[in-house]
Amino acid sequence: MLIQFNFKNFKSFREEATLDLSAAKMTEFSDRVVTVGSEKILPVAAIYGANASGKSNIYNAFEYMSEYVAESFKYGDEEEKFEEFRPTPFLFD
């Protein structure tokens, strides 16, 4: 289970960004929180913001990570075969 996802230097994100599914210390909706061991996890996350604020790029970073992990077993340690998985870095520097 993924609890926290960190990424940086990806498309419009230069600095590190974090998608955290840890539940806050609130009791209002405690019936909707999933408990795994001692961790309290949110089962759903929503990303919202203004137009062109990077919402799709967060999804793209997560998609890149999941594809990279799922496909990495095919290549082993052969670095040159990972060329197709190179992400688009932050380009505004």
One Martini backbone bead per residue (centre of mass of N, CA, C, O) as a GRO file, in nm:
protein
   93
    1MET     BB    1   0.097   0.036   0.023
    2LEU     BB    2   0.046   0.372  -0.043
    3ILE     BB    3   0.121   0.673   0.146
    4GLN     BB    4   0.372   0.813  -0.011
    5PHE     BB    5   0.445   1.069  -0.268
    6ASN     BB    6   0.752   1.161  -0.423
    7PHE     BB    7   0.857   1.454  -0.624
    8LYS     BB    8   1.090   1.585  -0.881
    9ASN     BB    9   1.167   1.717  -1.171
   10PHE     BB   10   0.857   1.738  -1.308
   11LYS     BB   11   0.786   1.932  -1.531
   12SER     BB   12   0.630   2.178  -1.323
   13PHE     BB   13   0.829   2.041  -1.099
   14ARG     BB   14   1.106   2.131  -0.913
   15GLU     BB   15   1.021   2.077  -0.647
   16GLU     BB   16   0.918   1.905  -0.393
   17ALA     BB   17   0.647   1.672  -0.389
   18THR     BB   18   0.345   1.566  -0.198
   19LEU     BB   19   0.153   1.264  -0.158
   20ASP     BB   20  -0.063   1.228   0.125
   21LEU     BB   21  -0.250   0.948   0.299
   22SER     BB   22  -0.255   1.056   0.571
   23ALA     BB   23  -0.424   1.097   0.850
   24ALA     BB   24  -0.566   1.310   1.042
   25LYS     BB   25  -0.643   1.440   1.370
   26MET     BB   26  -0.955   1.335   1.325
   27THR     BB   27  -1.312   1.253   1.410
   28GLU     BB   28  -1.537   1.308   1.197
   29PHE     BB   29  -1.428   1.060   0.970
   30SER     BB   30  -1.333   0.776   1.106
   31ASP     BB   31  -1.508   0.562   0.934
   32ARG     BB   32  -1.313   0.625   0.657
   33VAL     BB   33  -1.068   0.507   0.790
   34VAL     BB   34  -0.773   0.325   0.743
   35THR     BB   35  -0.625   0.054   0.926
   36VAL     BB   36  -0.260  -0.003   0.934
   37GLY     BB   37  -0.183  -0.089   1.206
   38SER     BB   38  -0.078   0.237   1.309
   39GLU     BB   39  -0.201   0.338   1.051
   40LYS     BB   40  -0.375   0.615   0.899
   41ILE     BB   41  -0.574   0.590   0.604
   42LEU     BB   42  -0.662   0.714   0.300
   43PRO     BB   43  -0.863   0.587   0.033
   44VAL     BB   44  -0.881   0.893  -0.074
   45ALA     BB   45  -0.799   1.141  -0.329
   46ALA     BB   46  -0.782   1.497  -0.393
   47ILE     BB   47  -0.724   1.712  -0.679
   48TYR     BB   48  -0.703   2.067  -0.659
   49GLY     BB   49  -0.735   2.362  -0.882
   50ALA     BB   50  -0.623   2.556  -1.095
   51ASN     BB   51  -0.560   2.631  -1.391
   52ALA     BB   52  -0.244   2.530  -1.462
   53SER     BB   53  -0.125   2.387  -1.165
   54GLY     BB   54  -0.056   2.048  -1.201
   55LYS     BB   55  -0.255   1.806  -1.179
   56SER     BB   56  -0.166   1.626  -1.422
   57ASN     BB   57   0.137   1.601  -1.329
   58ILE     BB   58   0.081   1.426  -1.087
   59TYR     BB   59  -0.036   1.193  -1.243
   60ASN     BB   60   0.211   1.151  -1.432
   61ALA     BB   61   0.412   1.081  -1.208
   62PHE     BB   62   0.260   0.834  -1.105
   63GLU     BB   63   0.255   0.682  -1.374
   64TYR     BB   64   0.558   0.667  -1.416
   65MET     BB   65   0.624   0.506  -1.161
   66SER     BB   66   0.444   0.256  -1.218
   67GLU     BB   67   0.578   0.179  -1.490
   68TYR     BB   68   0.869   0.155  -1.393
   69VAL     BB   69   0.818  -0.070  -1.188
   70ALA     BB   70   0.669  -0.279  -1.377
   71GLU     BB   71   0.922  -0.276  -1.604
   72SER     BB   72   1.205  -0.324  -1.455
   73PHE     BB   73   1.235  -0.642  -1.467
   74LYS     BB   74   1.313  -0.660  -1.779
   75TYR     BB   75   1.620  -0.507  -1.749
   76GLY     BB   76   1.761  -0.460  -1.491
   77ASP     BB   77   2.095  -0.309  -1.529
   78GLU     BB   78   2.018  -0.182  -1.813
   79GLU     BB   79   2.031   0.148  -1.871
   80GLU     BB   80   1.972   0.190  -2.187
   81LYS     BB   81   1.669   0.062  -2.171
   82PHE     BB   82   1.548   0.331  -2.008
   83GLU     BB   83   1.498   0.561  -2.218
   84GLU     BB   84   1.174   0.540  -2.241
   85PHE     BB   85   1.161   0.643  -1.914
   86ARG     BB   86   1.219   0.930  -1.952
   87PRO     BB   87   1.152   1.215  -1.816
   88THR     BB   88   1.020   1.531  -1.792
   89PRO     BB   89   1.170   1.798  -1.704
   90PHE     BB   90   1.235   2.084  -1.575
   91LEU     BB   91   1.237   2.387  -1.814
   92PHE     BB   92   1.258   2.691  -1.646
   93ASP     BB   93   1.596   2.742  -1.625
   0.00000   0.00000   0.00000
